Amino acid sequence: MSLRHTFGTAGRILRQLRHDRRTIALILVVPTVLLTLLRYLYDDNPRLFDRVGLIMLGVFPLVIMFLLTSVAMLRERTSGTLERLLTTPIGKVDILLGYGIAFAVAAAVQAAVVSTLAFWLLGLDTLGPPWLVGVIAVGNAVLGMALGLLVSAFADSEFQAVQFMPAVVLPQVLLCGLLQPRDRMPGWMEAISDALPMSYAVQALTELGTHADPTAVMWRDLAIIVGCVLVALLLGAATLRRRTA
């Protein structure tokens, strides 16, 4: 592992993102539009928007970054860029960490924009501090990025990469506690939910919505999110292939 190679990769990805208007729109415009629609959907029930909108601050970034990074890494392979990189001293870990840093920066910008919109323009109200909500939103976006990089190793086309979204992300949305509290689910469903990283992302945000100060549960959930990111990146490096067959 080389910091020079890692940050060189991160810089290359950020330069590509800066010139890709559609990707910038996907990162910044789409979640703000969806959150605005959600606000007016619950216009007559602000308390419900406070609950659902807070959770969506974590779910939207995770889903968007999952889709973006899974397709982006697949393009690196199909275009031959990854194969050329791996013939140089740059290692797989350097490439994955470079991607992680680049998309973490994009996630931080996304979280800042969406959180600002939610709290100061849409009137989202939580007991916990808004800055900590933003931190967890960034963590969720980075988690989506790490999962996207991992599953991209198992896709042979962009269409297959997109297909992983309903297979990997949708079950987590259904079982994360958004639609039904996890402790009210059947035992086998709760056990599955306990093994899914999005459950802890949603629970961390829920803790901030119901407690004025950070709780031990919130810090534990945040630690689990960080652990899942590291595991996904390491597995992604281990399964990284030079090119798609």
MIGU-69512 format. One record per residue (C-alpha): x negated, y negated, z; residue number from 1. Coordinates in Angstrom, 2 decimals, always signed. Example, Ala and Ser with C-alpha at 12.3 -4.5 7.8 and 13.67 -1.06 7.14 Angstrom:
BEGIN
{xx -12.30 | yy +4.50 | zz +7.80 | k 1};
{xx -13.67 | yy +1.06 | zz +7.14 | k 2};
This chain:
BEGIN
{xx +0.00 | yy +0.00 | zz +0.00 | k 1};
{xx -1.29 | yy -3.48 | zz -0.95 | k 2};
{xx +0.29 | yy -6.76 | zz +0.13 | k 3};
{xx -0.98 | yy -8.39 | zz -3.05 | k 4};
{xx +0.79 | yy -5.82 | zz -5.22 | k 5};
{xx +3.92 | yy -5.93 | zz -3.06 | k 6};
{xx +4.31 | yy -9.70 | zz -3.20 | k 7};
{xx +3.30 | yy -9.71 | zz -6.88 | k 8};
{xx +6.21 | yy -7.36 | zz -7.60 | k 9};
{xx +8.55 | yy -9.50 | zz -5.49 | k 10};
{xx +7.50 | yy -12.62 | zz -7.38 | k 11};
{xx +8.12 | yy -10.96 | zz -10.74 | k 12};
{xx +11.63 | yy -9.87 | zz -9.73 | k 13};
{xx +12.49 | yy -13.32 | zz -8.35 | k 14};
{xx +11.37 | yy -14.96 | zz -11.60 | k 15};
{xx +13.59 | yy -12.57 | zz -13.53 | k 16};
{xx +16.54 | yy -13.32 | zz -11.26 | k 17};
{xx +16.02 | yy -17.07 | zz -11.59 | k 18};
{xx +16.49 | yy -16.88 | zz -15.37 | k 19};
{xx +19.44 | yy -14.47 | zz -15.27 | k 20};
{xx +22.57 | yy -16.62 | zz -14.92 | k 21};
{xx +24.96 | yy -13.69 | zz -14.84 | k 22};
{xx +23.09 | yy -12.11 | zz -11.95 | k 23};
{xx +23.03 | yy -15.42 | zz -10.08 | k 24};
{xx +26.78 | yy -15.69 | zz -10.60 | k 25};
{xx +27.26 | yy -12.13 | zz -9.32 | k 26};
{xx +25.21 | yy -12.90 | zz -6.19 | k 27};
{xx +26.60 | yy -16.34 | zz -5.35 | k 28};
{xx +29.86 | yy -17.03 | zz -7.18 | k 29};
{xx +31.68 | yy -13.70 | zz -6.96 | k 30};
{xx +31.65 | yy -13.31 | zz -3.13 | k 31};
{xx +32.66 | yy -16.95 | zz -2.62 | k 32};
{xx +35.58 | yy -16.60 | zz -5.03 | k 33};
{xx +36.71 | yy -13.34 | zz -3.42 | k 34};
{xx +36.50 | yy -14.83 | zz +0.07 | k 35};
{xx +38.47 | yy -17.89 | zz -1.06 | k 36};
{xx +41.18 | yy -15.64 | zz -2.52 | k 37};
{xx +41.28 | yy -13.74 | zz +0.76 | k 38};
{xx +41.67 | yy -17.01 | zz +2.70 | k 39};
{xx +44.73 | yy -18.04 | zz +0.73 | k 40};
{xx +46.13 | yy -14.52 | zz +0.77 | k 41};
{xx +46.31 | yy -14.82 | zz +4.56 | k 42};
{xx +47.17 | yy -18.53 | zz +4.54 | k 43};
{xx +50.11 | yy -17.98 | zz +6.90 | k 44};
{xx +48.09 | yy -15.74 | zz +9.26 | k 45};
{xx +44.74 | yy -17.38 | zz +10.15 | k 46};
{xx +44.02 | yy -14.82 | zz +12.89 | k 47};
{xx +44.15 | yy -11.98 | zz +10.39 | k 48};
{xx +41.84 | yy -13.90 | zz +8.06 | k 49};
{xx +39.42 | yy -14.40 | zz +10.96 | k 50};
{xx +39.26 | yy -10.62 | zz +11.43 | k 51};
{xx +39.26 | yy -9.46 | zz +7.81 | k 52};
{xx +37.20 | yy -12.37 | zz +6.46 | k 53};
{xx +34.49 | yy -11.78 | zz +9.04 | k 54};
{xx +34.19 | yy -8.13 | zz +8.01 | k 55};
{xx +34.17 | yy -9.08 | zz +4.32 | k 56};
{xx +31.13 | yy -11.27 | zz +5.00 | k 57};
{xx +29.32 | yy -7.97 | zz +5.47 | k 58};
{xx +31.13 | yy -5.77 | zz +2.96 | k 59};
{xx +30.95 | yy -8.07 | zz -0.10 | k 60};
{xx +27.14 | yy -8.56 | zz +0.04 | k 61};
{xx +26.55 | yy -4.84 | zz +0.60 | k 62};
{xx +28.67 | yy -3.82 | zz -2.38 | k 63};
{xx +27.29 | yy -6.48 | zz -4.72 | k 64};
{xx +23.64 | yy -5.83 | zz -3.85 | k 65};
{xx +24.18 | yy -2.07 | zz -4.19 | k 66};
{xx +25.50 | yy -2.50 | zz -7.72 | k 67};
{xx +22.88 | yy -5.05 | zz -8.70 | k 68};
{xx +19.81 | yy -3.18 | zz -7.49 | k 69};
{xx +20.89 | yy +0.27 | zz -8.69 | k 70};
{xx +21.30 | yy -1.06 | zz -12.24 | k 71};
{xx +18.18 | yy -3.26 | zz -12.06 | k 72};
{xx +15.90 | yy -0.38 | zz -11.00 | k 73};
{xx +17.38 | yy +1.88 | zz -13.68 | k 74};
{xx +16.55 | yy -0.77 | zz -16.30 | k 75};
{xx +12.97 | yy -0.80 | zz -15.03 | k 76};
{xx +12.73 | yy +2.91 | zz -15.88 | k 77};
{xx +14.62 | yy +2.93 | zz -19.17 | k 78};
{xx +12.65 | yy -0.04 | zz -20.49 | k 79};
{xx +9.32 | yy +1.61 | zz -19.64 | k 80};
{xx +8.34 | yy -1.14 | zz -17.18 | k 81};
{xx +8.16 | yy +1.28 | zz -14.26 | k 82};
{xx +6.01 | yy +3.74 | zz -16.20 | k 83};
{xx +3.54 | yy +0.98 | zz -17.09 | k 84};
{xx +3.42 | yy -0.21 | zz -13.48 | k 85};
{xx +2.68 | yy +3.26 | zz -12.16 | k 86};
{xx -0.34 | yy +3.59 | zz -14.43 | k 87};
{xx -1.88 | yy +0.65 | zz -12.51 | k 88};
{xx -3.09 | yy +0.62 | zz -8.89 | k 89};
{xx +0.42 | yy -0.43 | zz -7.82 | k 90};
{xx +1.98 | yy +2.35 | zz -5.72 | k 91};
{xx +5.60 | yy +3.40 | zz -5.39 | k 92};
{xx +5.87 | yy +1.88 | zz -1.92 | k 93};
{xx +4.53 | yy -1.44 | zz -3.27 | k 94};
{xx +7.23 | yy -1.44 | zz -5.95 | k 95};
{xx +10.07 | yy -0.58 | zz -3.57 | k 96};
{xx +8.95 | yy -3.07 | zz -0.93 | k 97};
{xx +8.50 | yy -5.71 | zz -3.63 | k 98};
{xx +12.07 | yy -5.14 | zz -4.72 | k 99};
{xx +13.16 | yy -5.20 | zz -1.08 | k 100};
{xx +11.50 | yy -8.57 | zz -0.44 | k 101};
{xx +12.86 | yy -10.12 | zz -3.65 | k 102};
{xx +16.42 | yy -9.02 | zz -3.05 | k 103};
{xx +16.18 | yy -9.88 | zz +0.66 | k 104};
{xx +15.45 | yy -13.46 | zz -0.43 | k 105};
{xx +18.46 | yy -13.32 | zz -2.76 | k 106};
{xx +20.53 | yy -11.85 | zz +0.09 | k 107};
{xx +19.49 | yy -14.65 | zz +2.44 | k 108};
{xx +20.57 | yy -17.29 | zz -0.10 | k 109};
{xx +23.82 | yy -15.41 | zz -0.67 | k 110};
{xx +24.55 | yy -15.15 | zz +3.06 | k 111};
{xx +23.81 | yy -18.85 | zz +3.59 | k 112};
{xx +26.15 | yy -19.92 | zz +0.78 | k 113};
{xx +29.00 | yy -17.54 | zz +1.66 | k 114};
{xx +28.75 | yy -18.17 | zz +5.43 | k 115};
{xx +28.76 | yy -21.93 | zz +4.89 | k 116};
{xx +31.86 | yy -21.61 | zz +2.73 | k 117};
{xx +33.60 | yy -19.35 | zz +5.24 | k 118};
{xx +32.95 | yy -21.37 | zz +8.39 | k 119};
{xx +32.97 | yy -24.96 | zz +7.17 | k 120};
{xx +35.36 | yy -24.93 | zz +4.21 | k 121};
{xx +37.69 | yy -21.97 | zz +4.74 | k 122};
{xx +38.01 | yy -22.37 | zz +8.51 | k 123};
{xx +36.76 | yy -18.93 | zz +9.59 | k 124};
{xx +36.68 | yy -18.87 | zz +13.39 | k 125};
{xx +34.68 | yy -16.37 | zz +15.48 | k 126};
{xx +33.64 | yy -16.27 | zz +19.12 | k 127};
{xx +30.06 | yy -15.36 | zz +18.20 | k 128};
{xx +27.62 | yy -17.89 | zz +16.72 | k 129};
{xx +27.85 | yy -18.41 | zz +12.94 | k 130};
{xx +24.07 | yy -18.15 | zz +12.49 | k 131};
{xx +24.09 | yy -14.62 | zz +13.89 | k 132};
{xx +26.95 | yy -13.70 | zz +11.57 | k 133};
{xx +24.71 | yy -14.89 | zz +8.74 | k 134};
{xx +21.83 | yy -12.72 | zz +9.99 | k 135};
{xx +24.01 | yy -9.62 | zz +10.00 | k 136};
{xx +25.38 | yy -10.52 | zz +6.55 | k 137};
{xx +21.79 | yy -10.61 | zz +5.29 | k 138};
{xx +21.13 | yy -7.24 | zz +6.94 | k 139};
{xx +24.17 | yy -5.77 | zz +5.21 | k 140};
{xx +23.08 | yy -7.13 | zz +1.83 | k 141};
{xx +19.60 | yy -5.65 | zz +2.31 | k 142};
{xx +21.23 | yy -2.35 | zz +3.29 | k 143};
{xx +23.21 | yy -2.39 | zz +0.04 | k 144};
{xx +20.00 | yy -3.13 | zz -1.83 | k 145};
{xx +18.16 | yy -0.21 | zz -0.19 | k 146};
{xx +21.01 | yy +2.21 | zz -0.92 | k 147};
{xx +21.15 | yy +0.98 | zz -4.52 | k 148};
{xx +17.44 | yy +1.57 | zz -5.01 | k 149};
{xx +17.80 | yy +5.06 | zz -3.54 | k 150};
{xx +20.70 | yy +6.23 | zz -5.71 | k 151};
{xx +19.19 | yy +4.74 | zz -8.87 | k 152};
{xx +16.68 | yy +7.60 | zz -8.81 | k 153};
{xx +19.54 | yy +10.05 | zz -9.50 | k 154};
{xx +21.11 | yy +8.16 | zz -12.42 | k 155};
{xx +20.15 | yy +8.64 | zz -16.08 | k 156};
{xx +22.10 | yy +5.65 | zz -17.44 | k 157};
{xx +23.62 | yy +2.38 | zz -16.26 | k 158};
{xx +27.05 | yy +3.99 | zz -16.51 | k 159};
{xx +25.97 | yy +6.71 | zz -14.09 | k 160};
{xx +24.49 | yy +4.08 | zz -11.75 | k 161};
{xx +27.85 | yy +2.30 | zz -11.63 | k 162};
{xx +29.59 | yy +5.64 | zz -11.00 | k 163};
{xx +27.72 | yy +5.96 | zz -7.72 | k 164};
{xx +29.68 | yy +3.02 | zz -6.33 | k 165};
{xx +32.95 | yy +4.91 | zz -5.80 | k 166};
{xx +30.98 | yy +7.97 | zz -4.68 | k 167};
{xx +28.71 | yy +6.21 | zz -2.18 | k 168};
{xx +30.30 | yy +2.88 | zz -1.27 | k 169};
{xx +34.07 | yy +3.41 | zz -1.46 | k 170};
{xx +34.20 | yy +6.20 | zz +1.19 | k 171};
{xx +32.27 | yy +3.90 | zz +3.52 | k 172};
{xx +34.77 | yy +1.09 | zz +2.93 | k 173};
{xx +37.65 | yy +3.43 | zz +3.75 | k 174};
{xx +36.03 | yy +4.84 | zz +6.90 | k 175};
{xx +34.15 | yy +1.82 | zz +8.28 | k 176};
{xx +36.99 | yy +0.67 | zz +10.53 | k 177};
{xx +38.43 | yy -2.01 | zz +8.26 | k 178};
{xx +41.69 | yy -0.20 | zz +7.49 | k 179};
{xx +41.97 | yy +1.81 | zz +10.70 | k 180};
{xx +40.00 | yy +1.58 | zz +13.97 | k 181};
{xx +37.46 | yy +4.37 | zz +13.98 | k 182};
{xx +38.51 | yy +5.65 | zz +17.41 | k 183};
{xx +42.04 | yy +6.24 | zz +16.06 | k 184};
{xx +40.90 | yy +8.41 | zz +13.16 | k 185};
{xx +41.10 | yy +12.21 | zz +13.24 | k 186};
{xx +38.02 | yy +13.70 | zz +14.88 | k 187};
{xx +36.46 | yy +14.98 | zz +11.65 | k 188};
{xx +36.92 | yy +11.60 | zz +9.94 | k 189};
{xx +35.43 | yy +9.76 | zz +12.89 | k 190};
{xx +32.42 | yy +12.11 | zz +12.78 | k 191};
{xx +31.89 | yy +11.27 | zz +9.09 | k 192};
{xx +32.30 | yy +7.58 | zz +9.86 | k 193};
{xx +29.63 | yy +7.82 | zz +12.57 | k 194};
{xx +27.15 | yy +9.03 | zz +9.92 | k 195};
{xx +27.83 | yy +6.16 | zz +7.48 | k 196};
{xx +25.73 | yy +2.98 | zz +7.77 | k 197};
{xx +28.54 | yy +0.60 | zz +6.79 | k 198};
{xx +30.41 | yy +1.60 | zz +9.96 | k 199};
{xx +27.69 | yy +0.00 | zz +12.07 | k 200};
{xx +27.55 | yy -3.06 | zz +9.81 | k 201};
{xx +31.27 | yy -3.64 | zz +10.31 | k 202};
{xx +31.11 | yy -2.88 | zz +14.03 | k 203};
{xx +28.30 | yy -5.41 | zz +14.53 | k 204};
{xx +30.38 | yy -8.13 | zz +12.88 | k 205};
{xx +33.46 | yy -7.12 | zz +14.86 | k 206};
{xx +31.49 | yy -7.50 | zz +18.08 | k 207};
{xx +30.64 | yy -11.08 | zz +17.08 | k 208};
{xx +34.29 | yy -11.74 | zz +16.36 | k 209};
{xx +35.40 | yy -10.68 | zz +19.83 | k 210};
{xx +32.48 | yy -11.74 | zz +22.07 | k 211};
{xx +30.96 | yy -15.17 | zz +22.53 | k 212};
{xx +27.51 | yy -13.75 | zz +23.27 | k 213};
{xx +25.63 | yy -10.96 | zz +21.48 | k 214};
{xx +26.40 | yy -7.59 | zz +23.04 | k 215};
{xx +24.28 | yy -4.48 | zz +23.53 | k 216};
{xx +26.48 | yy -2.68 | zz +20.99 | k 217};
{xx +25.82 | yy -5.39 | zz +18.40 | k 218};
{xx +22.04 | yy -5.18 | zz +18.87 | k 219};
{xx +22.21 | yy -1.38 | zz +18.68 | k 220};
{xx +24.22 | yy -1.54 | zz +15.46 | k 221};
{xx +21.78 | yy -4.06 | zz +13.98 | k 222};
{xx +18.88 | yy -1.75 | zz +14.87 | k 223};
{xx +20.68 | yy +1.14 | zz +13.14 | k 224};
{xx +21.15 | yy -0.99 | zz +10.02 | k 225};
{xx +17.43 | yy -1.82 | zz +9.96 | k 226};
{xx +16.60 | yy +1.87 | zz +10.46 | k 227};
{xx +18.88 | yy +2.87 | zz +7.57 | k 228};
{xx +17.20 | yy +0.29 | zz +5.33 | k 229};
{xx +13.74 | yy +1.67 | zz +6.12 | k 230};
{xx +14.84 | yy +5.29 | zz +5.63 | k 231};
{xx +16.52 | yy +4.47 | zz +2.30 | k 232};
{xx +13.42 | yy +2.63 | zz +1.05 | k 233};
{xx +11.11 | yy +5.47 | zz +2.05 | k 234};
{xx +13.37 | yy +8.06 | zz +0.42 | k 235};
{xx +13.62 | yy +5.83 | zz -2.64 | k 236};
{xx +9.82 | yy +5.71 | zz -2.89 | k 237};
{xx +9.63 | yy +9.50 | zz -2.53 | k 238};
{xx +12.18 | yy +10.09 | zz -5.31 | k 239};
{xx +11.03 | yy +7.31 | zz -7.65 | k 240};
{xx +10.48 | yy +8.60 | zz -11.17 | k 241};
{xx +8.49 | yy +6.96 | zz -13.93 | k 242};
{xx +11.17 | yy +7.12 | zz -16.53 | k 243};
{xx +14.67 | yy +8.37 | zz -17.11 | k 244};
{xx +14.94 | yy +11.53 | zz -19.18 | k 245};
